[in-house]
């Protein structure tokens, strides 16, 4: 029986903000491990799709996970393909880990929409939500039925969008992504202008 964190995202690419929030959540909630789950197709980004193929996003997650022994790459959404619904992912994880307590990590920006997620009430029964509290941010209200625990952290102010923009401009990515991830992006020519 383990305390398992689930951290989903496009991870296009995974960056130091992601590893920062995962580490802060793992520390705050005494998680034994954090599963990093790259989305097949994010329900929120389906219109534009991912910029890098799933296998590259997963490989970058693998490289980034080396920074903390609790971090584990998880390819279930990529294997399943199509739009990634969190409730399906959590069901699959719960079935493969009976007895584990499941904790879904997310930024406060996602909290207001949570009640509209697919099969929200079923999801709320399976996981506790660990929500990163932003200093100075008006706290969003948790939807009815959701178990929410807030934690503090100071993750890097960085986004995948900014990293893709910098990579396309041939700019240095150090301080934004792990060095191994920066090397992978360069070697594979990911996010190159016109790519
Ligand atoms: P994009 O710029 O492409 O929209 P992103 O940087 O927001 O991407 P996602 O993969 O969409 O990255 O994020 C996955 C999760 O990580 C979301 O819950 C998001 O709130 C959180 N997150 C993203 N960037 C940060 C950050 N710098 N600090 C803390 N949490 C973050």
Boltz pocket constraint, residues with backbone or C-beta under 6 A from the ligand:
constraints:
  - pocket:
      binder: B
      contacts: [[A, 8], [A, 9], [A, 10], [A, 11], [A, 12], [A, 13], [A, 16], [A, 17], [A, 18], [A, 21], [A, 105], [A, 106], [A, 107], [A, 108], [A, 109], [A, 110], [A, 132], [A, 155], [A, 156], [A, 157], [A, 158], [A, 159], [A, 160], [A, 161], [A, 162]]
      max_distance: 6.0
